[in-house]
């Protein structure tokens, strides 16, 4: 599965890989509470330790190259242009970005079932 390979190989090549969590959310004090269950599931699923860095607001971390993964929210408070700009910055830094809901579905092993209503997307998962 490509998602597993990408996350596993990029995140756990080094111990304590840096993971940016929550860019786009405005309330940084709520981030650890909101993401704790899914990040613990990620640790358990991949079998390694992670160094989480919480961010919030309108800016991405300036040192994207130092991260192995970006866990992003659904971008409900930013516009399409800003989200695409973030994705392009992450791509330029060669850092994969995963939506928090997709990550949760993945680590709970329900991603395939969640994508069944979308056969074209499910086919992408298999490629």
C-alpha positions in Angstrom: 0.0 0.0 0.0 1.6 3.3 -1.1 0.4 5.4 1.8 2.0 2.9 4.3 5.2 2.8 2.3 5.4 6.6 2.0 4.7 7.2 5.6 6.7 4.3 6.9 9.8 4.9 4.8 9.8 8.7 5.2 9.0 8.9 8.8 10.9 6.0 10.3 14.2 6.1 8.5 15.5 8.0 11.5 14.6 7.7 15.2 12.4 10.5 16.5 11.4 11.8 13.1 9.9 15.3 13.2 6.2 15.5 12.3 4.4 18.8 11.9 0.8 18.6 13.2 -2.2 20.8 12.7 -1.2 23.6 10.3 -4.3 25.7 9.6 -5.9 25.4 13.0 -6.1 28.6 15.0 -6.3 27.2 18.5 -2.9 25.8 19.3 -3.8 24.9 22.9 -6.4 22.5 21.6 -4.0 20.7 19.2 -2.5 18.1 21.6 -5.9 17.2 22.9 -7.5 16.9 19.5 -4.7 14.9 17.9 -3.5 12.7 20.8 -5.5 9.6 20.0 -4.7 9.6 16.3 -1.0 10.3 16.9 -0.8 7.5 19.4 -2.5 5.2 16.8 0.2 6.3 14.3 3.0 5.4 16.7 1.4 2.0 17.4 0.7 1.4 13.7 4.2 2.2 12.5 6.0 1.0 15.6 8.3 3.9 16.2 8.8 7.1 18.2 7.9 10.5 16.7 8.9 14.1 17.6 5.6 16.0 17.1 5.7 19.8 16.5 2.4 21.6 16.9 1.7 24.6 14.7 -1.4 26.7 14.2 -2.7 29.7 12.4 -2.0 30.9 8.9 1.6 29.9 8.5 3.4 26.6 7.9 6.7 25.9 9.8 9.5 27.8 8.0 11.9 24.8 8.1 9.8 22.2 6.3 12.8 20.3 5.1 13.5 19.2 8.7 10.1 17.4 8.9 9.4 13.8 7.7 5.6 14.2 7.6 2.9 16.9 7.8 -0.4 16.0 9.3 -2.8 18.7 8.1 -6.4 19.5 9.1 -9.2 19.7 6.6 -8.4 23.3 5.8 -11.9 24.7 6.6 -10.5 28.1 7.7 -8.2 28.7 4.8 -9.0 29.1 1.1 -8.1 26.8 -1.8 -5.2 29.0 -2.9 -3.6 28.9 0.5 -4.0 25.1 0.8 -2.5 24.6 -2.7 0.4 26.9 -1.7 1.0 24.8 1.4 1.0 21.6 -0.6 3.4 23.0 -3.1 5.8 24.2 -0.4 5.7 20.7 1.2 6.3 19.1 -2.2 9.2 21.4 -2.9 10.6 20.4 0.5 9.9 16.7 -0.4 7.7 16.3 2.7 4.5 14.2 2.4 1.3 15.8 3.6 -1.6 13.7 4.9 -5.1 14.8 6.0 -5.8 14.1 9.6 -9.0 12.2 8.8 -7.2 10.1 6.1 -4.5 9.3 8.6 -7.0 8.2 11.2 -8.8 5.9 8.7 -5.4 4.5 7.7 -4.1 3.7 11.1 -7.5 2.2 12.1 -7.4 0.0 9.0 -10.7 1.4 7.7 -9.4 3.5 4.8 -10.3 1.0 2.1 -13.8 0.6 3.5 -14.1 4.4 3.8 -13.2 4.8 0.1 -15.6 2.1 -1.3 -18.2 4.7 -2.4 -15.4 6.3 -4.5 -14.1 3.6 -6.8 -11.8 5.9 -8.7 -10.1 7.0 -5.5 -9.9 3.5 -4.3 -8.2 2.5 -7.5 -5.5 5.2 -6.8 -5.0 3.6 -3.4 -4.1 0.3 -5.1 -1.7 1.8 -7.5 
